[in-house]
């Protein structure tokens, strides 16, 4: 999101329509992003790949 000069959690939150606190909690790993959060990020930045915003890991078997 920094490519759109969104250097603060407040600016990122405004773009995707969530609270700055939610953005900070996701960034710091305090909470996992839910489906709606992920959808809002991808909708707000359709030209950026999913992997740029989110770490992709394999689920434990």
C-alpha positions in Angstrom: 0.0 0.0 0.0 3.0 2.3 0.2 3.0 2.6 -3.6 -0.1 4.8 -3.3 1.7 6.9 -0.7 -0.3 5.3 2.1 2.4 5.5 4.7 0.2 5.7 7.8 -2.3 3.2 9.2 -4.9 6.0 9.1 -4.5 6.4 5.4 -4.5 2.7 4.8 -7.6 2.3 6.9 -9.4 5.1 5.1 -8.7 3.5 1.7 -10.0 0.1 2.6 -12.8 1.3 4.9 -11.7 -0.1 8.3 -10.5 1.5 11.5 -6.8 2.4 11.9 -6.7 0.1 14.9 -7.7 -2.9 12.8 -5.0 -2.1 10.3 -2.4 -1.9 13.1 -3.5 -5.1 14.7 -3.3 -7.0 11.4 0.1 -5.5 10.6 1.5 -6.5 14.1 -0.1 -10.0 14.0 -2.4 -9.4 16.9 -5.3 -10.6 14.8 -5.6 -12.5 11.6 -7.2 -10.7 8.6 -10.7 -12.0 7.9 -12.3 -12.5 4.6 -13.9 -9.1 4.5 -10.6 -7.3 5.4 -8.8 -9.2 2.6 -11.5 -8.5 0.1 -11.4 -4.8 1.0 -7.7 -4.6 0.5 -7.8 -6.4 -2.9 -10.8 -4.3 -4.0 -9.0 -1.1 -3.1 -5.8 -2.1 -4.9 -6.8 -4.3 -7.8 -3.5 -3.7 -9.6 -1.4 -5.2 -6.8 -0.9 -9.0 -6.3 -2.3 -10.7 -3.2 1.2 -11.8 -2.1 2.3 -8.2 -1.8 -0.1 -7.6 1.0 -0.4 -11.0 2.6 2.1 -13.8 3.5 1.0 -17.1 1.9 1.8 -20.1 4.0 0.7 -23.8 3.8 -1.7 -25.0 6.3 -0.5 -27.6 8.8 -1.7 -31.1 7.9 
